Amino acid sequence: MLDTERKFLEENRDRLLKEYGGKFLVIKGEDISGVYETIDEALQGAAAQFGLESVLIRRASDVQQMELSAPALTLGILNAGLSCADDGLR
């Protein structure tokens, strides 16, 4: 999954770094479909544009590759029904 996007990022990393610096890129196929200042903006933009389809969100400047699989985040149910009072963290 996302092999095309990873390959595109690796093959174009230097160009993307020069063009976009440390911004977050939303990559779908071999296209940059969005450029954002924060990861939150990138996640929101990707969700609005592609819904539940898989996309790659990375900074061209990131040296290490990190995979994130967060279905709860994707579905908008992260922290659903939880509060600090529920788990005694206050």
C-alpha positions in Angstrom: 0.0 0.0 0.0 1.3 3.5 -0.9 4.3 2.1 -2.8 3.7 4.5 -5.7 3.6 7.5 -3.3 6.7 6.4 -1.4 8.6 5.8 -4.6 7.6 9.3 -5.9 8.7 10.9 -2.6 12.1 9.1 -2.6 12.8 9.9 -6.3 11.8 13.6 -5.9 12.9 14.3 -2.4 15.6 16.9 -3.3 13.3 18.8 -5.6 10.4 18.6 -3.1 12.6 19.8 -0.3 13.8 22.8 -2.4 10.2 23.6 -3.5 8.3 23.0 -0.2 10.9 23.0 2.6 9.5 21.6 5.8 5.9 21.8 4.8 3.6 18.8 5.0 2.8 17.2 1.6 -0.2 15.2 0.8 0.8 12.8 -1.9 -1.7 10.7 -3.9 -0.2 8.6 -6.7 2.6 10.7 -8.3 0.9 14.0 -7.5 1.2 16.5 -4.7 -2.4 17.2 -3.9 -1.9 19.5 -1.0 0.8 21.5 0.9 0.2 22.5 4.5 2.0 24.1 7.4 0.9 21.7 10.1 0.1 18.0 10.3 -3.4 18.8 11.5 -4.1 20.9 8.4 -2.7 18.1 6.2 -4.9 15.5 7.8 -7.9 17.7 7.5 -7.1 18.6 3.9 -6.5 14.9 2.9 -9.7 13.8 4.6 -11.7 16.5 2.9 -10.2 15.7 -0.5 -9.9 11.9 -0.4 -12.2 10.7 2.4 -11.1 7.3 3.5 -8.8 6.7 0.6 -5.1 6.1 1.4 -2.7 9.0 0.9 0.8 9.6 2.0 1.4 12.6 4.3 5.1 13.5 4.8 7.6 16.3 5.0 10.2 16.2 2.3 12.7 17.2 5.0 11.9 14.2 7.2 15.0 11.9 7.1 13.4 9.0 8.8 10.3 7.4 7.4 7.4 6.9 9.8 4.3 4.9 9.2 1.1 5.9 11.0 -2.0 3.8 11.0 -4.7 5.4 13.0 -8.2 4.2 11.9 -9.7 5.9 15.0 -8.2 9.2 13.8 -9.3 8.6 10.3 -12.9 7.8 11.4 -13.0 10.8 13.8 -13.6 8.7 16.8 -10.3 9.2 18.6 -11.0 10.0 22.3 -14.7 9.4 21.7 -16.5 9.4 25.0 -13.3 9.8 27.1 -12.3 12.6 29.4 -9.6 13.1 32.0 -12.2 12.5 34.7 -13.1 9.1 33.3 -9.6 7.8 33.7 -8.6 9.6 36.9 -5.9 11.8 35.3 -7.1 15.0 36.9 
